């Protein structure tokens, strides 16, 4: 009996010794101090490209030692999303959060399983505003304008050419709405945040290079389509008179909105700049449209800078389109327009042929207004 007790005691002591050895060994392994040596981009071809900072959303590699027990990674006060398979003893792959930090410390903080915190200096390079487009480039005083883009972070200021500032209505990361002030002048707009300033490539109320207009009306046909005094139910003016076509449009019927050669359009035919004819890839064709009823049939042919009078081989702007009773700006690369012509345009100091024609398949219950047909630079000049 005594022998049995001694054997049991010896076995218990051996088990305890083994447990202590294993525990000490585990603690020794997990207790090694984590360290970050450097941060680099993740491309294998550029593994020697070290980083002191990175932009929102960029995937980075945090390289060091004893990193396997990392549980959280914070950039400033924004937590990154971690994937366990991207965490190893020597590296952590993490994407810089896209959310804007409330507090900027320019520090990465790594929190480990045992609560240990490791800090490493690193700058999150927050983007300055990016301006893509304006839903309508012509907006009247006091009305709400909408700009599309990205990185619209408050506090934010919208400044017009001439210095007038807008009253903000709504600010989202990719969309900005504001009221147009009384003294807003034509030209680029500038958006400023704490992270930078950006000037738009487009012009607000851009009246440059209008090749078809109605102030005054010029051309061969359809002066009766010009609206000079809008009444109840008519779209408002945005830049003087505008064209409006209403009624039943039969399939393949010929409906000229405006057209004319250089001689019959003396104020407009010479407005397309020589550089646009020589380098159409640097320009846009733009116009404003207001559809009181959907444009869902037929076809609109546009000829701007043409050489051949009554050439119907112009650009085909196809349906559907519906602005739901609001003015909107349509943007078409000008090189795509001239690529459709039967004869390539050449510089002509005497002016050019222009046409907007409604003709195509399907019957259309039309109620569409147009204004400011123009060819303008893609980049502000």
Secondary structure as UniProt FT lines:
FT   HELIX           2..30
FT   STRAND          35..41
FT   HELIX           44..46
FT   TURN            47..48
FT   STRAND          53..55
FT   TURN            56..57
FT   STRAND          59..65
FT   TURN            68..69
FT   STRAND          70..75
FT   TURN            76..77
FT   STRAND          78..79
FT   HELIX           84..86
FT   STRAND          91..95
FT   STRAND          107..112
FT   TURN            113..114
FT   STRAND          117..121
FT   STRAND          123..125
FT   STRAND          130..134
FT   TURN            141..142
FT   STRAND          144..150
FT   STRAND          157..161
FT   STRAND          167..171
FT   STRAND          175..179
FT   TURN            182..183
FT   STRAND          185..193
FT   TURN            194..195
FT   STRAND          196..199
FT   TURN            208..209
FT   STRAND          210..212
FT   TURN            215..216
FT   HELIX           223..225
FT   STRAND          226..227
FT   TURN            232..233
FT   STRAND          242..249
FT   TURN            251..252
FT   STRAND          255..260
FT   TURN            262..264
FT   TURN            266..270
FT   HELIX           274..278
FT   HELIX           280..282
FT   STRAND          283..291
FT   STRAND          299..306
FT   TURN            309..310
FT   STRAND          315..318
FT   TURN            324..325
FT   STRAND          328..333
FT   HELIX           334..338
FT   TURN            339..340
FT   TURN            349..350
FT   STRAND          353..358
FT   STRAND          364..377
//
